[in-house]
Amino acid sequence: MPQPQVRKIQLDTQRVFEAGGRPLARPHRSGSIAAVVANPFVGRFAEEAELTVWMTDLQPLADEMSLELRDALTDSEYEIHSYGKGAIAGVDSELEVAASWHVPGGQSLRNALDSPKAMVPAAKKVGPLGCQLDVPLVYIHASYLRSHYDTQPVVVADGPRPNELVYAVVMSTGERPHARISGFTIDDVDGSDGLR
């Protein structure tokens, strides 16, 4: 199996200063990093054994991406609160090749963020050039914390081409801007099982 052939890596970050007509106490930072990769399975059915090798081959790329995004969003005042992962297979491929990002994408986030316990949510699709993937986010220590449920859009204007894949990870530095749905709060988080 050839090593992943990366055509480009796209880093997108944003800072939100105001939401719903009210300023935030401090800007909310979030972002994504996406790699556009040649699809070694284009136009054919990928066997399970091949996908297993492919997932292993993707791990170094995934680790590099998660570290780069983490470092772009954090400093002495900001830390990562939420994460997610996603993938788009070009139209000459199948959904399962996008799903091969589950293990390397998720493991890379855990590696970069000191092994948080919450499940890493994911989105995947087969899509055309420039399609948008809305990647879900959850709090890194407790999946049930509703204040951190959010999505991060990932769009690569010139990808994926029919013979490519887009693999992405996303992160955020806090709850949704002005989150105010009552119930379980961050102060209630135990974090022992990744749920609460």
LINTAUR-V787088 format. One line per field, one symbol per residue. phi: phi as a letter, one per 20 degrees, with the letter a starting at -180 (. if undefined). A space follows every 50 residues. Layout:
# LINTAUR-V787088
phi: ???
This chain:
# LINTAUR-V787088
phi: .ffgeeeacddccbcddbbmncfefbgedbabccddcfefdgmbfefgff fffgffffgffffffffffgffddbfdccfdcbababceffeccgfffff fgffffffffffdmlfefgefbcbaebegmfedeefccffdbfefffdfa ccfccdgdbefgdccddbccbbeafgglgbffpgdffefemfdndc
